[in-house]
């Protein structure tokens, strides 16, 4: 059994029916300046029941490709948005 990759991020856009764009932030050490810098990446996440709202913190798990750019499925909603 293979380990499924999990990502945690914030919903920044509802991208059509059953899809949301999730921004994942990670901190890495800069190779030259040895300071912590933020790196960002956006993933499309499949949400079968349209539960995600803007600003929600979510955990998504990797799955088979559902479309050309979508290969993550919603696992849980950690915290709801401020709005």
PyMOL Python script that loads the backbone (N, CA, C, O; Angstrom):
from pymol import cmd

cmd.read_pdbstr("""\
ATOM      1  N   UNK A   1       0.837  -1.186   0.000  1.00  0.00           N
ATOM      2  CA  UNK A   1       0.000   0.000   0.000  1.00  0.00           C
ATOM      3  C   UNK A   1       0.884   1.252   0.000  1.00  0.00           C
ATOM      4  O   UNK A   1       1.801   1.372   0.813  1.00  0.00           O
ATOM      5  N   UNK A   2       0.606   2.162  -0.899  1.00  0.00           N
ATOM      6  CA  UNK A   2       1.404   3.368  -1.001  1.00  0.00           C
ATOM      7  C   UNK A   2       0.836   4.459  -0.115  1.00  0.00           C
ATOM      8  O   UNK A   2      -0.365   4.511   0.148  1.00  0.00           O
ATOM      9  N   UNK A   3       1.733   5.337   0.342  1.00  0.00           N
ATOM     10  CA  UNK A   3       1.318   6.453   1.187  1.00  0.00           C
ATOM     11  C   UNK A   3       0.798   7.577   0.322  1.00  0.00           C
ATOM     12  O   UNK A   3       1.455   7.985  -0.635  1.00  0.00           O
ATOM     13  N   UNK A   4      -0.381   8.084   0.652  1.00  0.00           N
ATOM     14  CA  UNK A   4      -0.970   9.189  -0.099  1.00  0.00           C
ATOM     15  C   UNK A   4      -0.468  10.508   0.468  1.00  0.00           C
ATOM     16  O   UNK A   4      -0.453  10.704   1.683  1.00  0.00           O
ATOM     17  N   UNK A   5      -0.053  11.416  -0.422  1.00  0.00           N
ATOM     18  CA  UNK A   5       0.458  12.715  -0.013  1.00  0.00           C
ATOM     19  C   UNK A   5      -0.698  13.586   0.457  1.00  0.00           C
ATOM     20  O   UNK A   5      -1.753  13.628  -0.177  1.00  0.00           O
ATOM     21  N   UNK A   6      -0.494  14.282   1.571  1.00  0.00           N
ATOM     22  CA  UNK A   6      -1.512  15.187   2.105  1.00  0.00           C
ATOM     23  C   UNK A   6      -0.986  16.615   2.057  1.00  0.00           C
ATOM     24  O   UNK A   6       0.191  16.870   2.313  1.00  0.00           O
ATOM     25  N   UNK A   7      -1.887  17.547   1.724  1.00  0.00           N
ATOM     26  CA  UNK A   7      -1.540  18.965   1.729  1.00  0.00           C
ATOM     27  C   UNK A   7      -2.522  19.700   2.627  1.00  0.00           C
ATOM     28  O   UNK A   7      -3.678  19.299   2.758  1.00  0.00           O
ATOM     29  N   UNK A   8      -2.055  20.778   3.242  1.00  0.00           N
ATOM     30  CA  UNK A   8      -2.915  21.609   4.073  1.00  0.00           C
ATOM     31  C   UNK A   8      -2.781  23.044   3.593  1.00  0.00           C
ATOM     32  O   UNK A   8      -1.672  23.550   3.421  1.00  0.00           O
ATOM     33  N   UNK A   9      -3.926  23.701   3.375  1.00  0.00           N
ATOM     34  CA  UNK A   9      -3.882  25.057   2.863  1.00  0.00           C
ATOM     35  C   UNK A   9      -5.189  25.789   3.058  1.00  0.00           C
ATOM     36  O   UNK A   9      -6.087  25.308   3.748  1.00  0.00           O
ATOM     37  N   UNK A  10      -5.292  26.962   2.444  1.00  0.00           N
ATOM     38  CA  UNK A  10      -6.451  27.845   2.588  1.00  0.00           C
ATOM     39  C   UNK A  10      -7.147  27.950   1.239  1.00  0.00           C
ATOM     40  O   UNK A  10      -6.495  28.090   0.204  1.00  0.00           O
ATOM     41  N   UNK A  11      -8.485  27.882   1.256  1.00  0.00           N
ATOM     42  CA  UNK A  11      -9.273  28.009   0.038  1.00  0.00           C
ATOM     43  C   UNK A  11      -9.247  29.477  -0.400  1.00  0.00           C
ATOM     44  O   UNK A  11      -9.666  30.357   0.351  1.00  0.00           O
ATOM     45  N   UNK A  12      -8.755  29.739  -1.617  1.00  0.00           N
ATOM     46  CA  UNK A  12      -8.664  31.107  -2.117  1.00  0.00           C
ATOM     47  C   UNK A  12      -9.655  31.381  -3.241  1.00  0.00           C
ATOM     48  O   UNK A  12      -9.907  32.540  -3.569  1.00  0.00           O
ATOM     49  N   UNK A  13     -10.225  30.328  -3.841  1.00  0.00           N
ATOM     50  CA  UNK A  13     -11.160  30.529  -4.939  1.00  0.00           C
ATOM     51  C   UNK A  13     -12.022  29.284  -5.101  1.00  0.00           C
ATOM     52  O   UNK A  13     -11.534  28.158  -5.005  1.00  0.00           O
ATOM     53  N   UNK A  14     -13.313  29.504  -5.350  1.00  0.00           N
ATOM     54  CA  UNK A  14     -14.192  28.406  -5.721  1.00  0.00           C
ATOM     55  C   UNK A  14     -14.157  28.343  -7.247  1.00  0.00           C
ATOM     56  O   UNK A  14     -14.661  29.237  -7.927  1.00  0.00           O
ATOM     57  N   UNK A  15     -13.560  27.282  -7.770  1.00  0.00           N
ATOM     58  CA  UNK A  15     -13.246  27.221  -9.196  1.00  0.00           C
ATOM     59  C   UNK A  15     -14.249  26.361  -9.958  1.00  0.00           C
ATOM     60  O   UNK A  15     -13.857  25.397 -10.615  1.00  0.00           O
ATOM     61  N   UNK A  16     -15.523  26.692  -9.880  1.00  0.00           N
ATOM     62  CA  UNK A  16     -16.528  25.907 -10.590  1.00  0.00           C
ATOM     63  C   UNK A  16     -17.177  24.885  -9.682  1.00  0.00           C
ATOM     64  O   UNK A  16     -16.922  24.866  -8.477  1.00  0.00           O
ATOM     65  N   UNK A  17     -18.014  24.038 -10.252  1.00  0.00           N
ATOM     66  CA  UNK A  17     -18.761  23.047  -9.469  1.00  0.00           C
ATOM     67  C   UNK A  17     -17.819  21.956  -8.969  1.00  0.00           C
ATOM     68  O   UNK A  17     -17.063  21.371  -9.745  1.00  0.00           O
ATOM     69  N   UNK A  18     -17.873  21.689  -7.660  1.00  0.00           N
ATOM     70  CA  UNK A  18     -17.122  20.619  -6.998  1.00  0.00           C
ATOM     71  C   UNK A  18     -15.607  20.805  -7.046  1.00  0.00           C
ATOM     72  O   UNK A  18     -14.864  19.836  -6.891  1.00  0.00           O
ATOM     73  N   UNK A  19     -15.143  22.024  -7.256  1.00  0.00           N
ATOM     74  CA  UNK A  19     -13.706  22.285  -7.330  1.00  0.00           C
ATOM     75  C   UNK A  19     -13.376  23.571  -6.595  1.00  0.00           C
ATOM     76  O   UNK A  19     -14.117  24.551  -6.679  1.00  0.00           O
ATOM     77  N   UNK A  20     -12.265  23.566  -5.876  1.00  0.00           N
ATOM     78  CA  UNK A  20     -11.785  24.776  -5.210  1.00  0.00           C
ATOM     79  C   UNK A  20     -10.273  24.857  -5.378  1.00  0.00           C
ATOM     80  O   UNK A  20      -9.590  23.840  -5.497  1.00  0.00           O
ATOM     81  N   UNK A  21      -9.766  26.085  -5.384  1.00  0.00           N
ATOM     82  CA  UNK A  21      -8.338  26.329  -5.481  1.00  0.00           C
ATOM     83  C   UNK A  21      -7.801  26.543  -4.068  1.00  0.00           C
ATOM     84  O   UNK A  21      -8.293  27.402  -3.337  1.00  0.00           O
ATOM     85  N   UNK A  22      -6.791  25.762  -3.688  1.00  0.00           N
ATOM     86  CA  UNK A  22      -6.239  25.797  -2.336  1.00  0.00           C
ATOM     87  C   UNK A  22      -4.792  26.273  -2.404  1.00  0.00           C
ATOM     88  O   UNK A  22      -3.984  25.727  -3.155  1.00  0.00           O
ATOM     89  N   UNK A  23      -4.472  27.304  -1.606  1.00  0.00           N
ATOM     90  CA  UNK A  23      -3.120  27.856  -1.545  1.00  0.00           C
ATOM     91  C   UNK A  23      -2.358  27.191  -0.405  1.00  0.00           C
ATOM     92  O   UNK A  23      -2.773  27.254   0.752  1.00  0.00           O
ATOM     93  N   UNK A  24      -1.242  26.556  -0.744  1.00  0.00           N
ATOM     94  CA  UNK A  24      -0.406  25.874   0.244  1.00  0.00           C
ATOM     95  C   UNK A  24       0.849  26.707   0.450  1.00  0.00           C
ATOM     96  O   UNK A  24       1.543  27.042  -0.510  1.00  0.00           O
ATOM     97  N   UNK A  25       1.143  27.043   1.713  1.00  0.00           N
ATOM     98  CA  UNK A  25       2.316  27.833   2.067  1.00  0.00           C
ATOM     99  C   UNK A  25       3.312  26.946   2.805  1.00  0.00           C
ATOM    100  O   UNK A  25       2.943  26.203   3.715  1.00  0.00           O
ATOM    101  N   UNK A  26       4.577  27.034   2.402  1.00  0.00           N
ATOM    102  CA  UNK A  26       5.619  26.301   3.130  1.00  0.00           C
ATOM    103  C   UNK A  26       6.808  27.226   3.322  1.00  0.00           C
ATOM    104  O   UNK A  26       6.996  28.175   2.560  1.00  0.00           O
ATOM    105  N   UNK A  27       7.602  26.951   4.334  1.00  0.00           N
ATOM    106  CA  UNK A  27       8.769  27.774   4.620  1.00  0.00           C
ATOM    107  C   UNK A  27      10.030  26.953   4.368  1.00  0.00           C
ATOM    108  O   UNK A  27      10.163  25.821   4.833  1.00  0.00           O
ATOM    109  N   UNK A  28      10.955  27.561   3.615  1.00  0.00           N
ATOM    110  CA  UNK A  28      12.220  26.904   3.318  1.00  0.00           C
ATOM    111  C   UNK A  28      13.358  27.868   3.635  1.00  0.00           C
ATOM    112  O   UNK A  28      13.151  29.078   3.726  1.00  0.00           O
ATOM    113  N   UNK A  29      14.551  27.326   3.800  1.00  0.00           N
ATOM    114  CA  UNK A  29      15.720  28.161   4.050  1.00  0.00           C
ATOM    115  C   UNK A  29      16.309  28.569   2.699  1.00  0.00           C
ATOM    116  O   UNK A  29      16.542  27.723   1.835  1.00  0.00           O
ATOM    117  N   UNK A  30      16.546  29.862   2.525  1.00  0.00           N
ATOM    118  CA  UNK A  30      17.126  30.368   1.286  1.00  0.00           C
ATOM    119  C   UNK A  30      18.548  29.845   1.155  1.00  0.00           C
ATOM    120  O   UNK A  30      19.320  29.912   2.111  1.00  0.00           O
ATOM    121  N   UNK A  31      18.908  29.322  -0.023  1.00  0.00           N
ATOM    122  CA  UNK A  31      20.220  28.691  -0.150  1.00  0.00           C
ATOM    123  C   UNK A  31      21.410  29.639   0.054  1.00  0.00           C
ATOM    124  O   UNK A  31      22.451  29.222   0.562  1.00  0.00           O
ATOM    125  N   UNK A  32      21.262  30.893  -0.332  1.00  0.00           N
ATOM    126  CA  UNK A  32      22.390  31.824  -0.177  1.00  0.00           C
ATOM    127  C   UNK A  32      22.302  32.615   1.120  1.00  0.00           C
ATOM    128  O   UNK A  32      23.296  32.740   1.836  1.00  0.00           O
ATOM    129  N   UNK A  33      21.129  33.149   1.430  1.00  0.00           N
ATOM    130  CA  UNK A  33      21.004  34.078   2.555  1.00  0.00           C
ATOM    131  C   UNK A  33      20.651  33.401   3.877  1.00  0.00           C
ATOM    132  O   UNK A  33      20.666  34.053   4.920  1.00  0.00           O
ATOM    133  N   UNK A  34      20.337  32.122   3.854  1.00  0.00           N
ATOM    134  CA  UNK A  34      20.064  31.335   5.061  1.00  0.00           C
ATOM    135  C   UNK A  34      18.976  31.960   5.934  1.00  0.00           C
ATOM    136  O   UNK A  34      19.060  31.940   7.162  1.00  0.00           O
ATOM    137  N   UNK A  35      17.967  32.509   5.286  1.00  0.00           N
ATOM    138  CA  UNK A  35      16.798  33.038   5.995  1.00  0.00           C
ATOM    139  C   UNK A  35      15.604  32.193   5.608  1.00  0.00           C
ATOM    140  O   UNK A  35      15.587  31.564   4.551  1.00  0.00           O
ATOM    141  N   UNK A  36      14.603  32.186   6.479  1.00  0.00           N
ATOM    142  CA  UNK A  36      13.359  31.481   6.159  1.00  0.00           C
ATOM    143  C   UNK A  36      12.563  32.324   5.180  1.00  0.00           C
ATOM    144  O   UNK A  36      12.296  33.497   5.442  1.00  0.00           O
ATOM    145  N   UNK A  37      12.184  31.740   4.058  1.00  0.00           N
ATOM    146  CA  UNK A  37      11.349  32.421   3.068  1.00  0.00           C
ATOM    147  C   UNK A  37      10.120  31.564   2.788  1.00  0.00           C
ATOM    148  O   UNK A  37      10.165  30.338   2.896  1.00  0.00           O
ATOM    149  N   UNK A  38       9.023  32.222   2.429  1.00  0.00           N
ATOM    150  CA  UNK A  38       7.783  31.512   2.148  1.00  0.00           C
ATOM    151  C   UNK A  38       7.708  31.147   0.676  1.00  0.00           C
ATOM    152  O   UNK A  38       8.079  31.932  -0.196  1.00  0.00           O
ATOM    153  N   UNK A  39       7.224  29.951   0.419  1.00  0.00           N
ATOM    154  CA  UNK A  39       6.972  29.495  -0.944  1.00  0.00           C
ATOM    155  C   UNK A  39       5.495  29.119  -1.031  1.00  0.00           C
ATOM    156  O   UNK A  39       4.949  28.514  -0.109  1.00  0.00           O
ATOM    157  N   UNK A  40       4.852  29.479  -2.139  1.00  0.00           N
ATOM    158  CA  UNK A  40       3.420  29.257  -2.304  1.00  0.00           C
ATOM    159  C   UNK A  40       3.169  28.395  -3.529  1.00  0.00           C
ATOM    160  O   UNK A  40       3.894  28.467  -4.521  1.00  0.00           O
ATOM    161  N   UNK A  41       2.124  27.574  -3.437  1.00  0.00           N
ATOM    162  CA  UNK A  41       1.683  26.804  -4.592  1.00  0.00           C
ATOM    163  C   UNK A  41       0.187  26.594  -4.479  1.00  0.00           C
ATOM    164  O   UNK A  41      -0.339  26.380  -3.387  1.00  0.00           O
ATOM    165  N   UNK A  42      -0.502  26.657  -5.621  1.00  0.00           N
ATOM    166  CA  UNK A  42      -1.945  26.455  -5.645  1.00  0.00           C
ATOM    167  C   UNK A  42      -2.270  25.088  -6.235  1.00  0.00           C
ATOM    168  O   UNK A  42      -1.668  24.667  -7.223  1.00  0.00           O
ATOM    169  N   UNK A  43      -3.224  24.406  -5.621  1.00  0.00           N
ATOM    170  CA  UNK A  43      -3.687  23.114  -6.101  1.00  0.00           C
ATOM    171  C   UNK A  43      -5.198  23.182  -6.300  1.00  0.00           C
ATOM    172  O   UNK A  43      -5.897  23.879  -5.566  1.00  0.00           O
ATOM    173  N   UNK A  44      -5.694  22.455  -7.296  1.00  0.00           N
ATOM    174  CA  UNK A  44      -7.137  22.295  -7.453  1.00  0.00           C
ATOM    175  C   UNK A  44      -7.552  21.065  -6.666  1.00  0.00           C
ATOM    176  O   UNK A  44      -6.950  20.000  -6.795  1.00  0.00           O
ATOM    177  N   UNK A  45      -8.590  21.222  -5.846  1.00  0.00           N
ATOM    178  CA  UNK A  45      -9.041  20.151  -4.955  1.00  0.00           C
ATOM    179  C   UNK A  45     -10.487  19.817  -5.285  1.00  0.00           C
ATOM    180  O   UNK A  45     -11.321  20.710  -5.434  1.00  0.00           O
ATOM    181  N   UNK A  46     -10.780  18.522  -5.398  1.00  0.00           N
ATOM    182  CA  UNK A  46     -12.134  18.048  -5.686  1.00  0.00           C
ATOM    183  C   UNK A  46     -12.949  18.009  -4.394  1.00  0.00           C
ATOM    184  O   UNK A  46     -12.516  17.445  -3.389  1.00  0.00           O
ATOM    185  N   UNK A  47     -14.126  18.613  -4.438  1.00  0.00           N
ATOM    186  CA  UNK A  47     -15.025  18.686  -3.279  1.00  0.00           C
ATOM    187  C   UNK A  47     -16.385  18.158  -3.722  1.00  0.00           C
ATOM    188  O   UNK A  47     -17.195  18.901  -4.276  1.00  0.00           O
ATOM    189  N   UNK A  48     -16.632  16.876  -3.479  1.00  0.00           N
ATOM    190  CA  UNK A  48     -17.820  16.202  -4.004  1.00  0.00           C
ATOM    191  C   UNK A  48     -19.122  16.838  -3.544  1.00  0.00           C
ATOM    192  O   UNK A  48     -20.084  16.900  -4.310  1.00  0.00           O
ATOM    193  N   UNK A  49     -19.165  17.319  -2.279  1.00  0.00           N
ATOM    194  CA  UNK A  49     -20.429  17.854  -1.732  1.00  0.00           C
ATOM    195  C   UNK A  49     -20.462  19.379  -1.650  1.00  0.00           C
ATOM    196  O   UNK A  49     -21.341  19.942  -0.997  1.00  0.00           O
ATOM    197  N   UNK A  50     -19.520  20.050  -2.300  1.00  0.00           N
ATOM    198  CA  UNK A  50     -19.458  21.518  -2.303  1.00  0.00           C
ATOM    199  C   UNK A  50     -19.493  22.104  -0.886  1.00  0.00           C
ATOM    200  O   UNK A  50     -20.262  23.025  -0.611  1.00  0.00           O
ATOM    201  N   UNK A  51     -18.663  21.569   0.007  1.00  0.00           N
ATOM    202  CA  UNK A  51     -18.632  22.012   1.412  1.00  0.00           C
ATOM    203  C   UNK A  51     -17.678  23.179   1.626  1.00  0.00           C
ATOM    204  O   UNK A  51     -17.876  23.960   2.557  1.00  0.00           O
ATOM    205  N   UNK A  52     -16.656  23.322   0.799  1.00  0.00           N
ATOM    206  CA  UNK A  52     -15.623  24.325   1.033  1.00  0.00           C
ATOM    207  C   UNK A  52     -16.130  25.733   0.727  1.00  0.00           C
ATOM    208  O   UNK A  52     -16.857  25.959  -0.240  1.00  0.00           O
ATOM    209  N   UNK A  53     -15.722  26.668   1.581  1.00  0.00           N
ATOM    210  CA  UNK A  53     -16.037  28.085   1.399  1.00  0.00           C
ATOM    211  C   UNK A  53     -14.723  28.866   1.371  1.00  0.00           C
ATOM    212  O   UNK A  53     -13.680  28.347   1.768  1.00  0.00           O
ATOM    213  N   UNK A  54     -14.775  30.098   0.908  1.00  0.00           N
ATOM    214  CA  UNK A  54     -13.587  30.946   0.877  1.00  0.00           C
ATOM    215  C   UNK A  54     -13.009  31.133   2.277  1.00  0.00           C
ATOM    216  O   UNK A  54     -13.751  31.398   3.222  1.00  0.00           O
ATOM    217  N   UNK A  55     -11.708  30.998   2.414  1.00  0.00           N
ATOM    218  CA  UNK A  55     -11.043  31.208   3.686  1.00  0.00           C
ATOM    219  C   UNK A  55     -10.943  29.981   4.573  1.00  0.00           C
ATOM    220  O   UNK A  55     -10.289  30.034   5.615  1.00  0.00           O
ATOM    221  N   UNK A  56     -11.576  28.872   4.190  1.00  0.00           N
ATOM    222  CA  UNK A  56     -11.497  27.655   4.999  1.00  0.00           C
ATOM    223  C   UNK A  56     -10.097  27.066   4.953  1.00  0.00           C
ATOM    224  O   UNK A  56      -9.436  27.092   3.915  1.00  0.00           O
ATOM    225  N   UNK A  57      -9.645  26.530   6.099  1.00  0.00           N
ATOM    226  CA  UNK A  57      -8.408  25.750   6.124  1.00  0.00           C
ATOM    227  C   UNK A  57      -8.795  24.296   5.916  1.00  0.00           C
ATOM    228  O   UNK A  57      -9.651  23.768   6.624  1.00  0.00           O
ATOM    229  N   UNK A  58      -8.164  23.652   4.945  1.00  0.00           N
ATOM    230  CA  UNK A  58      -8.561  22.292   4.581  1.00  0.00           C
ATOM    231  C   UNK A  58      -7.344  21.388   4.471  1.00  0.00           C
ATOM    232  O   UNK A  58      -6.212  21.843   4.307  1.00  0.00           O
ATOM    233  N   UNK A  59      -7.618  20.085   4.566  1.00  0.00           N
ATOM    234  CA  UNK A  59      -6.617  19.060   4.300  1.00  0.00           C
ATOM    235  C   UNK A  59      -7.119  18.262   3.110  1.00  0.00           C
ATOM    236  O   UNK A  59      -8.267  17.818   3.085  1.00  0.00           O
ATOM    237  N   UNK A  60      -6.237  18.083   2.114  1.00  0.00           N
ATOM    238  CA  UNK A  60      -6.587  17.318   0.923  1.00  0.00           C
ATOM    239  C   UNK A  60      -5.601  16.166   0.772  1.00  0.00           C
ATOM    240  O   UNK A  60      -4.445  16.258   1.186  1.00  0.00           O
ATOM    241  N   UNK A  61      -6.081  15.085   0.173  1.00  0.00           N
ATOM    242  CA  UNK A  61      -5.252  13.897  -0.011  1.00  0.00           C
ATOM    243  C   UNK A  61      -5.133  13.611  -1.506  1.00  0.00           C
ATOM    244  O   UNK A  61      -6.079  13.811  -2.267  1.00  0.00           O
ATOM    245  N   UNK A  62      -3.962  13.142  -1.909  1.00  0.00           N
ATOM    246  CA  UNK A  62      -3.710  12.861  -3.314  1.00  0.00           C
ATOM    247  C   UNK A  62      -4.527  11.661  -3.774  1.00  0.00           C
ATOM    248  O   UNK A  62      -4.727  10.710  -3.018  1.00  0.00           O
ATOM    249  N   UNK A  63      -4.993  11.710  -5.010  1.00  0.00           N
ATOM    250  CA  UNK A  63      -5.784  10.613  -5.562  1.00  0.00           C
ATOM    251  C   UNK A  63      -5.441  10.473  -7.043  1.00  0.00           C
ATOM    252  O   UNK A  63      -4.537  11.146  -7.540  1.00  0.00           O
ATOM    253  N   UNK A  64      -6.147   9.617  -7.735  1.00  0.00           N
ATOM    254  CA  UNK A  64      -5.920   9.470  -9.175  1.00  0.00           C
ATOM    255  C   UNK A  64      -6.272  10.784  -9.866  1.00  0.00           C
ATOM    256  O   UNK A  64      -7.069  11.553  -9.328  1.00  0.00           O
ATOM    257  N   UNK A  65      -5.715  11.063 -11.021  1.00  0.00           N
ATOM    258  CA  UNK A  65      -6.045  12.309 -11.707  1.00  0.00           C
ATOM    259  C   UNK A  65      -7.529  12.357 -12.071  1.00  0.00           C
ATOM    260  O   UNK A  65      -8.047  11.461 -12.737  1.00  0.00           O
ATOM    261  N   UNK A  66      -8.205  13.426 -11.619  1.00  0.00           N
ATOM    262  CA  UNK A  66      -9.624  13.598 -11.905  1.00  0.00           C
ATOM    263  C   UNK A  66      -9.829  14.459 -13.143  1.00  0.00           C
ATOM    264  O   UNK A  66     -10.891  14.410 -13.764  1.00  0.00           O
ATOM    265  N   UNK A  67      -8.825  15.245 -13.504  1.00  0.00           N
ATOM    266  CA  UNK A  67      -8.842  16.028 -14.736  1.00  0.00           C
ATOM    267  C   UNK A  67      -7.390  16.327 -15.080  1.00  0.00           C
ATOM    268  O   UNK A  67      -6.476  15.757 -14.484  1.00  0.00           O
ATOM    269  N   UNK A  68      -7.178  17.220 -16.041  1.00  0.00           N
ATOM    270  CA  UNK A  68      -5.813  17.545 -16.460  1.00  0.00           C
ATOM    271  C   UNK A  68      -4.992  18.127 -15.321  1.00  0.00           C
ATOM    272  O   UNK A  68      -3.800  17.838 -15.212  1.00  0.00           O
ATOM    273  N   UNK A  69      -5.622  18.962 -14.452  1.00  0.00           N
ATOM    274  CA  UNK A  69      -4.883  19.656 -13.395  1.00  0.00           C
ATOM    275  C   UNK A  69      -5.324  19.271 -11.986  1.00  0.00           C
ATOM    276  O   UNK A  69      -4.740  19.754 -11.015  1.00  0.00           O
ATOM    277  N   UNK A  70      -6.327  18.423 -11.846  1.00  0.00           N
ATOM    278  CA  UNK A  70      -6.888  18.134 -10.519  1.00  0.00           C
ATOM    279  C   UNK A  70      -6.582  16.703 -10.105  1.00  0.00           C
ATOM    280  O   UNK A  70      -7.048  15.753 -10.734  1.00  0.00           O
ATOM    281  N   UNK A  71      -5.783  16.553  -9.023  1.00  0.00           N
ATOM    282  CA  UNK A  71      -5.458  15.207  -8.537  1.00  0.00           C
ATOM    283  C   UNK A  71      -5.443  15.155  -7.009  1.00  0.00           C
ATOM    284  O   UNK A  71      -4.745  14.329  -6.422  1.00  0.00           O
ATOM    285  N   UNK A  72      -6.211  16.034  -6.367  1.00  0.00           N
ATOM    286  CA  UNK A  72      -6.371  16.008  -4.918  1.00  0.00           C
ATOM    287  C   UNK A  72      -7.848  15.994  -4.572  1.00  0.00           C
ATOM    288  O   UNK A  72      -8.662  16.599  -5.270  1.00  0.00           O
ATOM    289  N   UNK A  73      -8.190  15.307  -3.498  1.00  0.00           N
ATOM    290  CA  UNK A  73      -9.567  15.178  -3.041  1.00  0.00           C
ATOM    291  C   UNK A  73      -9.648  15.708  -1.611  1.00  0.00           C
ATOM    292  O   UNK A  73      -8.720  15.515  -0.826  1.00  0.00           O
ATOM    293  N   UNK A  74     -10.737  16.366  -1.271  1.00  0.00           N
ATOM    294  CA  UNK A  74     -10.919  16.926   0.071  1.00  0.00           C
ATOM    295  C   UNK A  74     -10.970  15.815   1.108  1.00  0.00           C
ATOM    296  O   UNK A  74     -11.694  14.832   0.947  1.00  0.00           O
ATOM    297  N   UNK A  75     -10.186  15.982   2.186  1.00  0.00           N
ATOM    298  CA  UNK A  75     -10.227  15.018   3.285  1.00  0.00           C
ATOM    299  C   UNK A  75     -11.051  15.595   4.426  1.00  0.00           C
ATOM    300  O   UNK A  75     -12.074  15.020   4.799  1.00  0.00           O
ATOM    301  N   UNK A  76     -10.619  16.734   4.991  1.00  0.00           N
ATOM    302  CA  UNK A  76     -11.369  17.372   6.062  1.00  0.00           C
ATOM    303  C   UNK A  76     -11.237  18.873   5.970  1.00  0.00           C
ATOM    304  O   UNK A  76     -10.307  19.404   5.363  1.00  0.00           O
ATOM    305  N   UNK A  77     -12.205  19.554   6.595  1.00  0.00           N
ATOM    306  CA  UNK A  77     -12.125  20.993   6.770  1.00  0.00           C
ATOM    307  C   UNK A  77     -11.664  21.241   8.203  1.00  0.00           C
ATOM    308  O   UNK A  77     -12.365  20.893   9.153  1.00  0.00           O
ATOM    309  N   UNK A  78     -10.481  21.846   8.359  1.00  0.00           N
ATOM    310  CA  UNK A  78      -9.885  22.046   9.684  1.00  0.00           C
ATOM    311  C   UNK A  78     -10.541  23.219  10.403  1.00  0.00           C
ATOM    312  O   UNK A  78     -10.922  23.102  11.567  1.00  0.00           O
ATOM    313  N   UNK A  79     -10.673  24.351   9.708  1.00  0.00           N
ATOM    314  CA  UNK A  79     -11.255  25.543  10.305  1.00  0.00           C
ATOM    315  C   UNK A  79     -12.041  26.285   9.224  1.00  0.00           C
ATOM    316  O   UNK A  79     -11.664  26.284   8.052  1.00  0.00           O
ATOM    317  N   UNK A  80     -13.138  26.917   9.637  1.00  0.00           N
ATOM    318  CA  UNK A  80     -13.939  27.666   8.682  1.00  0.00           C
ATOM    319  C   UNK A  80     -13.385  29.063   8.515  1.00  0.00           C
ATOM    320  O   UNK A  80     -12.642  29.551   9.367  1.00  0.00           O
ATOM    321  N   UNK A  81     -13.747  29.711   7.411  1.00  0.00           N
ATOM    322  CA  UNK A  81     -13.268  31.061   7.113  1.00  0.00           C
ATOM    323  C   UNK A  81     -13.849  32.083   8.044  1.00  0.00           C
ATOM    324  O   UNK A  81     -14.824  31.805   8.743  1.00  0.00           O
ATOM    325  N   UNK A  82     -13.266  33.272   8.069  1.00  0.00           N
ATOM    326  CA  UNK A  82     -13.680  34.328   8.984  1.00  0.00           C
ATOM    327  C   UNK A  82     -15.019  34.949   8.589  1.00  0.00           C
ATOM    328  O   UNK A  82     -15.716  35.505   9.438  1.00  0.00           O
ATOM    329  N   UNK A  83     -15.386  34.860   7.305  1.00  0.00           N
ATOM    330  CA  UNK A  83     -16.593  35.528   6.833  1.00  0.00           C
ATOM    331  C   UNK A  83     -17.845  34.802   7.220  1.00  0.00           C
ATOM    332  O   UNK A  83     -18.944  35.248   6.891  1.00  0.00           O
TER     333      UNK A  83
END
""", "prot")
cmd.dss("prot")
cmd.show_as("cartoon", "prot")
cmd.util.cbc("prot")
cmd.orient("prot")
